[in-house]
Amino acid sequence: MRTKDLSVILFIVATILLIPLLAMQFTNEVNWSGSDFLVMGSLLFLSGLALQFVRYRLKTRKSRIIASSAILLVLFIIWAELAVGILGTPFAGS
C-alpha cells in the first residue's frame, strides 16, 4: 500500500470524525468521550484499509463489489450496534 493511500484514508476518517466533534459544540444531544472517538476512528480506519486491500488484491469487478459490500455491511452493523444496540449484545453496553 502506498503512503498516499494511507494519507487519504486518514484524511477521510478525520473528516468523518469532525461531524460528531462539531455537533458536540452546538448541542447536548451528541456526547462522545475520547474512547468513542478512538473506537470509531479505529473502526473507520480498519474498514478503509480493508477496502484498499480489496481494491488492489481482487481482480474482477464483481468480486470487488461483493467484498466491498460485505465490508460496508459489517461496518454499518457494528456502528448501529455501538450506537443503539440493535442486537442487544453486551458489545453495545446495553
DSSP file with accessible surface (Angstrom, degrees, kcal/mol):
  #  RESIDUE AA STRUCTURE BP1 BP2  ACC     N-H-->O    O-->H-N    N-H-->O    O-->H-N    TCO  KAPPA ALPHA  PHI   PSI    X-CA   Y-CA   Z-CA
    1    1 A M              0   0  118      0, 0.0     2,-0.1     0, 0.0    52,-0.0   0.000 360.0 360.0 360.0 140.3    0.0    0.0    0.0
    2    2 A R     >  -     0   0  137      1,-0.1     4,-1.6     4,-0.0     3,-0.2  -0.433 360.0-121.8 -83.6 155.7    1.3    3.4   -0.9
    3    3 A T  H  > S+     0   0  115      1,-0.2     4,-2.4     2,-0.2     5,-0.2   0.870 113.3  59.6 -62.9 -34.8    1.8    6.2    1.6
    4    4 A K  H  > S+     0   0  147      1,-0.2     4,-2.3     2,-0.2    -1,-0.2   0.897 102.6  52.5 -62.1 -39.7   -0.7    8.4   -0.4
    5    5 A D  H  > S+     0   0    7      2,-0.2     4,-2.4     1,-0.2    -1,-0.2   0.918 109.5  48.4 -62.3 -43.7   -3.4    5.8    0.1
    6    6 A L  H  X S+     0   0   64     -4,-1.6     4,-2.7     1,-0.2    -2,-0.2   0.902 110.3  52.1 -63.1 -39.7   -2.9    5.8    3.9
    7    7 A S  H  X S+     0   0   67     -4,-2.4     4,-2.3     2,-0.2    -2,-0.2   0.905 109.6  48.9 -63.3 -40.8   -2.9    9.6    3.9
    8    8 A V  H  X S+     0   0   64     -4,-2.3     4,-2.5     2,-0.2    -2,-0.2   0.924 111.5  49.2 -65.1 -43.7   -6.2    9.6    2.0
    9    9 A I  H  X S+     0   0   10     -4,-2.4     4,-2.6     1,-0.2     5,-0.2   0.942 112.4  47.8 -61.3 -47.0   -7.8    7.1    4.4
   10   10 A L  H  X S+     0   0   97     -4,-2.7     4,-2.6     1,-0.2    -1,-0.2   0.898 111.5  51.0 -62.2 -39.1   -6.6    9.1    7.5
   11   11 A F  H  X S+     0   0  143     -4,-2.3     4,-2.4    -5,-0.2    -1,-0.2   0.930 111.6  46.8 -64.1 -43.6   -8.0   12.3    5.9
   12   12 A I  H  X S+     0   0   87     -4,-2.5     4,-2.5     2,-0.2    -2,-0.2   0.927 113.0  49.0 -65.7 -42.9  -11.4   10.7    5.3
   13   13 A V  H  X S+     0   0   15     -4,-2.6     4,-2.5     1,-0.2    -2,-0.2   0.941 112.5  48.0 -61.6 -46.3  -11.5    9.3    8.8
   14   14 A A  H  X S+     0   0   53     -4,-2.6     4,-1.1     1,-0.2    -1,-0.2   0.909 111.3  51.0 -62.1 -39.4  -10.6   12.6   10.4
   15   15 A T  H  X S+     0   0   63     -4,-2.4     4,-0.6     2,-0.2     3,-0.4   0.920 111.0  47.7 -64.8 -42.9  -13.2   14.4    8.2
   16   16 A I  H >< S+     0   0   74     -4,-2.5     3,-1.2     1,-0.2    -2,-0.2   0.909 109.9  52.8 -64.5 -40.2  -15.9   11.9    9.3
   17   17 A L  H 3X S+     0   0   28     -4,-2.5     4,-1.4     1,-0.3    -1,-0.2   0.703  96.1  69.3 -72.0 -16.0  -15.0   12.3   12.9
   18   18 A L  H 3X S+     0   0   83     -4,-1.1     4,-3.0    -3,-0.4     5,-0.3   0.790  87.0  69.3 -68.3 -25.5  -15.3   16.0   12.7
   19   19 A I  H <X S+     0   0  119     -3,-1.2     4,-2.4    -4,-0.6    -1,-0.2   0.967 105.2  35.6 -61.1 -55.2  -19.0   15.6   12.3
   20   20 A P  H  > S+     0   0   16      0, 0.0     4,-2.2     0, 0.0    -1,-0.2   0.877 116.0  57.1 -68.0 -31.0  -19.7   14.5   15.9
   21   21 A L  H  X S+     0   0   74     -4,-1.4     4,-0.7     1,-0.2    -2,-0.2   0.942 111.5  41.5 -62.9 -44.1  -17.0   16.8   17.2
   22   22 A L  H >X S+     0   0   97     -4,-3.0     3,-0.9     1,-0.2     4,-0.7   0.891 111.7  55.8 -68.9 -39.0  -18.7   19.8   15.7
   23   23 A A  H >X S+     0   0   30     -4,-2.4     4,-1.7    -5,-0.3     3,-1.0   0.870 100.7  59.4 -61.8 -34.8  -22.1   18.6   16.7
   24   24 A M  H 3< S+     0   0   53     -4,-2.2    -1,-0.3     1,-0.3    -2,-0.2   0.786 100.1  57.7 -64.9 -24.0  -20.9   18.4   20.3
   25   25 A Q  H << S+     0   0  129     -3,-0.9    -1,-0.3    -4,-0.7    -2,-0.2   0.737 115.9  33.2 -77.1 -22.0  -20.1   22.2   20.1
   26   26 A F  H << S+     0   0  176     -3,-1.0     2,-0.3    -4,-0.7    -2,-0.2   0.575 121.2  28.7-112.4 -15.2  -23.7   23.1   19.2
   27   27 A T     <  -     0   0   54     -4,-1.7     3,-0.4     3,-0.1    -1,-0.2  -0.991  55.2-140.0-147.2 155.6  -25.9   20.6   21.0
   28   28 A N  S    S+     0   0  158     -2,-0.3    -4,-0.1     1,-0.2    -1,-0.1   0.414  91.2  84.8 -90.3  -2.5  -26.0   18.4   24.1
   29   29 A E  S    S+     0   0  170     -6,-0.2     2,-0.6     1,-0.1    -1,-0.2   0.761  84.9  59.6 -69.8 -28.2  -27.6   15.5   22.1
   30   30 A V        +     0   0   40     -3,-0.4     2,-0.3    -7,-0.3    -3,-0.1  -0.927  62.5 165.8-104.8 119.7  -24.2   14.4   21.0
   31   31 A N        +     0   0  138     -2,-0.6     2,-0.3     2,-0.0    -3,-0.1  -0.702   8.0 169.2-137.5  80.2  -21.9   13.4   23.9
   32   32 A W        -     0   0   71     -2,-0.3     2,-0.2   -12,-0.2    -2,-0.0  -0.737  18.8-151.0 -95.3 143.9  -18.9   11.5   22.8
   33   33 A S     >  -     0   0   56     -2,-0.3     4,-1.8     1,-0.1     3,-0.3  -0.502  37.2 -95.7 -98.8 176.6  -15.9   10.7   25.0
   34   34 A G  H  > S+     0   0   59      1,-0.2     4,-2.3     2,-0.2     5,-0.1   0.877 125.8  55.2 -60.8 -36.0  -12.4   10.2   23.9
   35   35 A S  H  > S+     0   0   71      1,-0.2     4,-2.8     2,-0.2    -1,-0.2   0.850 102.9  56.1 -68.3 -31.8  -12.9    6.5   23.8
   36   36 A D  H  > S+     0   0   68     -3,-0.3     4,-2.5     2,-0.2     5,-0.3   0.927 109.8  45.5 -62.7 -43.8  -15.9    6.9   21.5
   37   37 A F  H  X S+     0   0   41     -4,-1.8     4,-2.6     2,-0.2     5,-0.2   0.898 113.5  50.3 -65.6 -38.3  -13.6    8.8   19.0
   38   38 A L  H  X S+     0   0  123     -4,-2.3     4,-2.5     2,-0.2    -2,-0.2   0.938 113.0  44.8 -65.3 -46.0  -10.9    6.2   19.4
   39   39 A V  H  X S+     0   0   74     -4,-2.8     4,-2.6     2,-0.2    -2,-0.2   0.943 117.5  43.6 -65.2 -47.2  -13.2    3.2   18.7
   40   40 A M  H  X S+     0   0   17     -4,-2.5     4,-2.8    -5,-0.2     5,-0.2   0.908 113.5  51.6 -67.6 -38.8  -15.0    4.9   15.8
   41   41 A G  H  X S+     0   0   12     -4,-2.6     4,-2.7    -5,-0.3    -1,-0.2   0.925 111.9  47.0 -62.4 -41.7  -11.7    6.1   14.3
   42   42 A S  H  X S+     0   0   55     -4,-2.5     4,-2.8    -5,-0.2     5,-0.3   0.919 112.3  49.9 -64.8 -44.3  -10.3    2.6   14.6
   43   43 A L  H  X S+     0   0   28     -4,-2.6     4,-2.0     1,-0.2    -2,-0.2   0.933 114.7  43.7 -60.8 -45.6  -13.4    1.1   13.0
   44   44 A L  H  X S+     0   0   22     -4,-2.8     4,-2.4     2,-0.2    -2,-0.2   0.910 114.3  49.9 -67.4 -41.8  -13.3    3.5   10.1
   45   45 A F  H  X S+     0   0   56     -4,-2.7     4,-2.5    -5,-0.2    -2,-0.2   0.938 112.0  46.8 -64.1 -45.5   -9.6    3.2    9.6
   46   46 A L  H  X S+     0   0  110     -4,-2.8     4,-2.4     1,-0.2    -1,-0.2   0.879 111.8  51.6 -65.6 -35.4   -9.7   -0.6    9.5
   47   47 A S  H  X S+     0   0   15     -4,-2.0     4,-2.4    -5,-0.3    -1,-0.2   0.912 109.6  50.3 -65.4 -40.9  -12.6   -0.5    7.1
   48   48 A G  H  X S+     0   0   16     -4,-2.4     4,-2.2     2,-0.2    -2,-0.2   0.910 110.5  49.1 -62.6 -42.3  -10.7    1.9    4.9
   49   49 A L  H  X S+     0   0   47     -4,-2.5     4,-2.4     2,-0.2    -2,-0.2   0.911 110.8  50.7 -63.0 -41.0   -7.7   -0.4    4.9
   50   50 A A  H  X S+     0   0   34     -4,-2.4     4,-2.4     1,-0.2    -2,-0.2   0.904 109.6  50.3 -63.7 -40.9   -9.9   -3.4    4.1
   51   51 A L  H  X S+     0   0   52     -4,-2.4     4,-2.4     2,-0.2    -1,-0.2   0.893 110.6  49.3 -65.4 -38.4  -11.4   -1.6    1.2
   52   52 A Q  H  X S+     0   0   28     -4,-2.2     4,-2.2     2,-0.2     5,-0.2   0.898 109.0  53.0 -65.9 -39.7   -8.0   -0.7   -0.1
   53   53 A F  H  X S+     0   0  122     -4,-2.4     4,-2.5     1,-0.2     5,-0.3   0.936 110.7  47.0 -58.9 -46.3   -6.9   -4.3    0.2
   54   54 A V  H  X S+     0   0   10     -4,-2.4     4,-1.9     1,-0.2    -2,-0.2   0.918 109.8  54.5 -61.1 -42.8  -10.0   -5.4   -1.8
   55   55 A R  H  < S+     0   0  124     -4,-2.4    -1,-0.2     1,-0.2    -2,-0.2   0.890 118.3  32.9 -59.8 -41.8   -9.2   -2.7   -4.4
   56   56 A Y  H  < S+     0   0   90     -4,-2.2    -1,-0.2    -5,-0.1    -2,-0.2   0.765 123.2  41.6 -88.8 -27.1   -5.7   -3.9   -5.0
   57   57 A R  H  < S+     0   0  164     -4,-2.5     2,-0.4    -5,-0.2    -3,-0.2   0.795  95.8  75.4 -96.0 -31.3   -5.9   -7.6   -4.5
   58   58 A L     <  -     0   0   57     -4,-1.9     6,-0.0    -5,-0.3     0, 0.0  -0.693  59.1-162.2 -89.3 139.1   -9.2   -8.7   -6.2
   59   59 A K        +     0   0  172     -2,-0.4     2,-0.2     4,-0.0    -1,-0.1   0.904  62.6  64.5 -88.3 -44.9   -9.1   -8.9   -9.9
   60   60 A T  S  > S-     0   0   82      1,-0.1     4,-1.9     4,-0.0     5,-0.1  -0.532  73.3-131.9 -90.1 151.3  -12.7   -8.9  -11.2
   61   61 A R  H  > S+     0   0  198      1,-0.2     4,-2.4     2,-0.2     5,-0.2   0.895 107.1  55.4 -63.4 -39.7  -15.1   -6.0  -10.7
   62   62 A K  H  > S+     0   0  156      1,-0.2     4,-2.4     2,-0.2    -1,-0.2   0.923 108.0  47.3 -61.8 -44.2  -17.8   -8.4   -9.4
   63   63 A S  H  > S+     0   0   35      1,-0.2     4,-2.5     2,-0.2     5,-0.2   0.877 111.2  52.3 -67.3 -35.4  -15.6   -9.7   -6.7
   64   64 A R  H  X S+     0   0   99     -4,-1.9     4,-2.7     2,-0.2     5,-0.2   0.920 110.6  47.6 -63.5 -43.7  -14.6   -6.2   -5.7
   65   65 A I  H  X S+     0   0   85     -4,-2.4     4,-2.5     2,-0.2    -2,-0.2   0.927 113.8  46.8 -65.0 -44.2  -18.2   -5.1   -5.4
   66   66 A I  H  X S+     0   0  102     -4,-2.4     4,-2.2     2,-0.2    -2,-0.2   0.946 116.0  44.1 -63.8 -48.2  -19.2   -8.2   -3.4
   67   67 A A  H  X S+     0   0   25     -4,-2.5     4,-2.4     2,-0.2    -2,-0.2   0.922 114.8  48.8 -65.3 -42.4  -16.2   -7.9   -1.0
   68   68 A S  H  X S+     0   0   33     -4,-2.7     4,-2.6    -5,-0.2    -1,-0.2   0.906 110.7  51.0 -64.5 -40.3  -16.7   -4.1   -0.6
   69   69 A S  H  X S+     0   0   68     -4,-2.5     4,-2.5    -5,-0.2    -1,-0.2   0.906 109.8  50.2 -63.0 -40.5  -20.4   -4.5    0.1
   70   70 A A  H  X S+     0   0   52     -4,-2.2     4,-2.4     2,-0.2    -2,-0.2   0.919 111.0  49.0 -64.5 -42.5  -19.6   -7.1    2.7
   71   71 A I  H  X S+     0   0   34     -4,-2.4     4,-2.4     1,-0.2    -2,-0.2   0.937 113.5  46.2 -62.2 -46.1  -17.1   -4.8    4.4
   72   72 A L  H  X S+     0   0   66     -4,-2.6     4,-2.7     2,-0.2    -2,-0.2   0.888 110.7  53.2 -66.3 -37.0  -19.5   -1.9    4.4
   73   73 A L  H  X S+     0   0  106     -4,-2.5     4,-2.4     2,-0.2    -1,-0.2   0.940 110.6  46.6 -62.4 -45.6  -22.4   -4.1    5.7
   74   74 A V  H  X S+     0   0   83     -4,-2.4     4,-2.6     1,-0.2     5,-0.3   0.922 111.6  52.6 -63.1 -42.0  -20.2   -5.2    8.6
   75   75 A L  H  X S+     0   0   15     -4,-2.4     4,-2.6     1,-0.2    -2,-0.2   0.947 111.6  45.2 -57.7 -48.6  -19.2   -1.6    9.3
   76   76 A F  H  X S+     0   0  103     -4,-2.7     4,-2.6     2,-0.2    -1,-0.2   0.869 112.2  51.1 -67.9 -35.6  -22.8   -0.4    9.4
   77   77 A I  H  X S+     0   0   74     -4,-2.4     4,-2.5     2,-0.2    -1,-0.2   0.941 113.3  44.8 -66.9 -44.5  -23.9   -3.3   11.6
   78   78 A I  H  X S+     0   0   47     -4,-2.6     4,-2.6     2,-0.2     5,-0.2   0.927 113.9  50.8 -64.6 -41.6  -21.1   -2.7   14.1
   79   79 A W  H  X S+     0   0  119     -4,-2.6     4,-2.3    -5,-0.3    -2,-0.2   0.941 112.2  46.0 -60.6 -47.5  -21.8    1.0   14.0
   80   80 A A  H  X>S+     0   0   31     -4,-2.6     4,-2.8     2,-0.2     5,-1.0   0.897 112.2  51.5 -64.9 -38.2  -25.5    0.5   14.6
   81   81 A E  H  X5S+     0   0    4     -4,-2.5     4,-1.0     4,-0.2    -2,-0.2   0.922 112.9  44.6 -65.6 -42.1  -24.8   -1.9   17.5
   82   82 A L  H  <5S+     0   0   58     -4,-2.6    -1,-0.2    -5,-0.2    -2,-0.2   0.867 117.7  45.9 -68.2 -35.5  -22.5    0.5   19.2
   83   83 A A  H  <5S-     0   0   68     -4,-2.3    -2,-0.2    -5,-0.2    -3,-0.2   0.944 138.8  -5.6 -75.3 -49.5  -24.9    3.4   18.7
   84   84 A V  H  <5S-     0   0  113     -4,-2.8    -3,-0.2    -5,-0.2    -2,-0.2   0.447  88.3-114.8-131.1  -2.7  -28.2    2.0   19.7
   85   85 A G    ><< +     0   0   14     -5,-1.0     3,-0.6    -4,-1.0    -4,-0.2   0.948  40.7 174.5  68.9  51.2  -27.7   -1.7   20.4
   86   86 A I  T 3  S+     0   0   99     -6,-0.4    -5,-0.1     1,-0.3    -1,-0.1   0.794  82.3  38.7 -62.9 -27.2  -29.9   -3.2   17.7
   87   87 A L  T 3  S-     0   0  114      2,-0.1    -1,-0.3    -6,-0.0    -2,-0.1   0.556 104.0-129.1 -99.4 -11.1  -28.8   -6.7   18.5
   88   88 A G    <   +     0   0   52     -3,-0.6    -2,-0.1     1,-0.2    -3,-0.0   0.758  52.5 152.5  72.1  26.3  -28.8   -6.2   22.3
   89   89 A T    > > -     0   0   47      1,-0.1     3,-1.3    -8,-0.0     5,-0.9  -0.472  60.3-116.3 -84.5 159.6  -25.3   -7.7   22.8
   90   90 A P  G > 5S+     0   0  120      0, 0.0     3,-1.3     0, 0.0    -1,-0.1   0.714 109.0  79.8 -65.1 -17.5  -23.0   -6.7   25.7
   91   91 A F  G 3 5S+     0   0  127      1,-0.3    -6,-0.0     2,-0.1   -10,-0.0   0.845  92.8  48.1 -55.7 -34.3  -20.7   -5.3   22.9
   92   92 A A  G < 5S-     0   0   27     -3,-1.3    -1,-0.3     2,-0.1    -6,-0.0   0.564 114.2-117.8 -85.7 -10.6  -23.0   -2.2   22.8
   93   93 A G  T < 5       0   0   69     -3,-1.3    -2,-0.1    -4,-0.3   -11,-0.0   0.642 360.0 360.0  83.2  13.4  -23.0   -1.7   26.6
   94   94 A S      <       0   0  106     -5,-0.9    -1,-0.2     0, 0.0    -2,-0.1  -0.417 360.0 360.0 -95.4 360.0  -26.7   -2.3   26.8
